[in-house]
Amino acid sequence: MKRSEINRAIQAARACFQKHDWYLPPNPKWDVTDAGLGDFQKFGLVLVNLAEEDEYCEKLMYVQKKQRTPAHCHRQKKEDIICRFGELAIQVWKDNPAERNKGEEFTLKRNGQRQRVRSGEILHLSAGERVTMEPGIYHEFWSESEECIVGEVSSYNDDLHDNFFANPNVGRFPEIEEDEPPIVRLVNEM
């Protein structure tokens, strides 16, 4: 990714957060990724690490329409993904979607209630709704509105070792081309 693209993504996220009265703490830890695929408009995500403790983590994410976070799971982390503004779609799989057929049933929590879903099913979340991802559940999400603010509350977060992508070409952090000065240093640059 070009640094100019990262800077624009951070500015867009800040504007969206401000417009919808989401206030960031002093010196937040920014994270911008194109999943190593070189197409931020298609596979982009802006994250802000609000809290990173030994027991838990909290993030705020910004997603523009047509941006997808590629299918992935965590082996250790349990997380609630919460739609804070806009309309969010989340596709879920019991196992790696590259290795299994769609349709196998399993349960997950949606809005605190267990429900049966089918592997490959797309869940639609409105503002305030949440889904709980247990370790090993693959998920891919995107905004169905022009922009979406997404919250994540999870157990301990290890972005270097606990992200497993269905597509082996996906990477967690982008390579950065320095075409202008950074407006902030990203979490993987600290």
C-alpha positions as CSV (number, residue, x, y, z in Angstrom):
1,M,0.0,0.0,0.0
2,K,1.1,3.5,-0.6
3,R,1.5,5.7,2.5
4,S,-0.8,8.3,0.8
5,E,-3.6,5.6,0.6
6,I,-3.1,4.8,4.3
7,N,-3.2,8.5,5.2
8,R,-6.5,8.9,3.3
9,A,-8.0,5.8,4.9
10,I,-7.2,7.2,8.4
11,Q,-8.7,10.6,7.5
12,A,-11.9,9.0,6.2
13,A,-12.2,6.8,9.3
14,R,-11.6,9.8,11.6
15,A,-14.3,11.8,9.7
16,C,-16.8,9.0,10.0
17,F,-16.1,8.4,13.7
18,Q,-16.5,12.2,14.3
19,K,-19.6,12.4,12.3
20,H,-21.3,9.7,14.3
21,D,-19.9,10.8,17.7
22,W,-17.4,8.0,18.3
23,Y,-14.6,9.5,20.3
24,L,-11.1,8.0,20.2
25,P,-8.7,7.9,23.2
26,P,-5.5,10.0,23.1
27,N,-2.8,8.4,21.0
28,P,-4.8,5.5,19.6
29,K,-3.1,2.7,17.8
30,W,-4.0,2.7,14.1
31,D,-3.9,-0.3,11.8
32,V,-4.7,-0.1,8.1
33,T,-4.5,-3.2,5.9
34,D,-5.2,-4.3,2.4
35,A,-4.6,-7.9,3.5
36,G,-1.5,-8.0,1.5
37,L,-3.5,-8.3,-1.7
38,G,-2.7,-4.8,-3.1
39,D,-6.3,-3.7,-3.5
40,F,-7.4,-1.6,-0.5
41,Q,-10.8,-0.6,-2.2
42,K,-11.7,-4.3,-2.4
43,F,-9.9,-5.8,0.6
44,G,-9.4,-2.9,2.9
45,L,-10.0,-2.4,6.6
46,V,-9.1,0.4,9.1
47,L,-8.8,-0.6,12.7
48,V,-8.1,1.3,15.9
49,N,-6.8,-0.6,18.9
50,L,-8.6,1.0,21.8
51,A,-7.5,-1.4,24.5
52,E,-4.9,-4.2,24.5
53,E,-4.5,-6.0,27.8
54,D,-3.4,-9.5,28.7
55,E,-7.0,-10.6,29.2
56,Y,-8.9,-8.6,26.6
57,C,-8.8,-6.3,23.6
58,E,-11.2,-3.7,22.1
59,K,-11.1,-2.4,18.6
60,L,-13.1,0.1,16.5
61,M,-13.1,-0.6,12.7
62,Y,-14.1,1.4,9.7
63,V,-15.3,-0.3,6.5
64,Q,-16.4,1.3,3.3
65,K,-18.9,-0.2,0.9
66,K,-17.4,-3.0,-1.3
67,Q,-14.4,-3.6,1.1
68,R,-14.1,-7.1,2.4
69,T,-12.1,-8.5,5.2
70,P,-11.0,-11.9,3.8
71,A,-12.2,-15.2,5.4
72,H,-10.2,-15.9,8.5
73,C,-10.4,-17.4,12.0
74,H,-8.5,-17.2,15.2
75,R,-7.4,-20.3,17.1
76,Q,-7.1,-18.6,20.5
77,K,-9.2,-15.4,20.3
78,K,-12.9,-15.3,21.0
79,E,-14.5,-12.1,19.8
80,D,-17.8,-10.2,19.6
81,I,-18.2,-8.3,16.3
82,I,-20.6,-5.5,16.8
83,C,-22.2,-3.3,14.2
84,R,-22.0,0.2,15.6
85,F,-23.2,2.2,12.6
86,G,-24.5,1.1,9.2
87,E,-25.3,-2.3,7.9
88,L,-22.8,-5.1,8.3
89,A,-22.8,-8.5,6.5
90,I,-20.8,-11.4,8.0
91,Q,-20.4,-14.7,6.2
92,V,-19.5,-17.6,8.6
93,W,-18.1,-21.1,8.2
94,K,-17.7,-23.9,10.7
95,D,-14.3,-24.8,9.1
96,N,-12.0,-23.4,6.4
97,P,-14.3,-22.5,3.5
98,A,-11.5,-23.6,1.0
99,E,-11.6,-27.1,2.4
100,R,-15.3,-27.8,3.2
101,N,-18.7,-27.8,1.5
102,K,-21.2,-25.2,2.5
103,G,-24.3,-26.2,4.4
104,E,-23.0,-28.0,7.6
105,E,-25.0,-26.7,10.6
106,F,-23.4,-25.3,13.8
107,T,-24.4,-22.9,16.5
108,L,-23.1,-19.4,17.3
109,K,-24.3,-16.5,19.5
110,R,-26.1,-13.7,17.8
111,N,-27.2,-10.8,20.1
112,G,-26.4,-13.1,23.1
113,Q,-28.7,-15.9,22.0
114,R,-27.5,-19.2,20.5
115,Q,-28.8,-19.9,17.0
116,R,-28.2,-22.5,14.4
117,V,-26.6,-21.4,11.2
118,R,-25.3,-23.1,8.1
119,S,-21.7,-23.0,7.0
120,G,-21.4,-20.3,4.4
121,E,-24.5,-18.4,5.6
122,I,-24.5,-14.6,5.5
123,L,-25.7,-12.8,8.6
124,H,-26.9,-9.3,8.3
125,L,-26.4,-7.0,11.3
126,S,-27.9,-3.6,11.9
127,A,-26.5,-1.0,14.3
128,G,-26.4,-2.4,17.8
129,E,-26.4,-6.1,16.7
130,R,-23.5,-8.4,17.5
131,V,-22.3,-11.9,16.7
132,T,-19.8,-13.9,18.8
133,M,-17.0,-15.7,17.0
134,E,-15.7,-18.7,18.9
135,P,-12.1,-19.8,18.1
136,G,-11.9,-21.7,14.8
137,I,-15.1,-20.2,13.2
138,Y,-14.1,-18.6,9.9
139,H,-15.7,-15.3,9.0
140,E,-15.5,-12.7,6.3
141,F,-17.3,-9.3,6.6
142,W,-18.2,-6.2,4.6
143,S,-20.3,-3.1,4.8
144,E,-23.7,-3.2,3.0
145,S,-24.1,0.6,3.6
146,E,-21.8,3.3,2.2
147,E,-19.7,3.1,5.4
148,C,-19.9,1.1,8.6
149,I,-18.4,1.4,12.0
150,V,-17.7,-2.0,13.6
151,G,-16.7,-2.7,17.2
152,E,-14.7,-5.7,18.4
153,V,-14.4,-6.9,21.9
154,S,-12.3,-10.0,22.4
155,S,-10.1,-12.1,24.5
156,Y,-6.3,-11.5,24.2
157,N,-5.3,-10.3,20.7
158,D,-2.2,-11.6,18.9
159,D,-2.3,-10.2,15.4
160,L,1.1,-11.7,14.5
161,H,0.3,-15.4,15.3
162,D,-3.5,-15.8,15.6
163,N,-4.9,-14.9,12.2
164,F,-5.5,-17.9,9.9
165,F,-6.7,-17.0,6.4
166,A,-8.6,-19.3,4.0
167,N,-6.6,-17.8,1.2
168,P,-2.9,-18.5,1.8
169,N,-2.0,-15.4,-0.2
170,V,-3.5,-13.1,2.4
171,G,-1.2,-11.3,4.8
172,R,-2.1,-9.5,8.0
173,F,0.0,-6.3,7.4
174,P,0.7,-4.6,4.1
175,E,4.0,-3.7,2.7
176,I,4.2,0.1,2.6
177,E,5.5,2.3,-0.2
178,E,6.6,5.6,1.3
179,D,5.3,8.2,-1.1
180,E,4.5,10.8,1.6
181,P,5.1,11.3,5.3
182,P,2.8,9.3,7.6
183,I,0.1,11.2,9.6
184,V,0.4,8.4,12.3
185,R,2.6,5.4,12.8
186,L,0.7,2.1,12.4
187,V,0.5,-0.5,15.2
188,N,3.0,-2.8,13.3
189,E,5.5,0.1,12.9
190,M,5.7,0.9,16.7
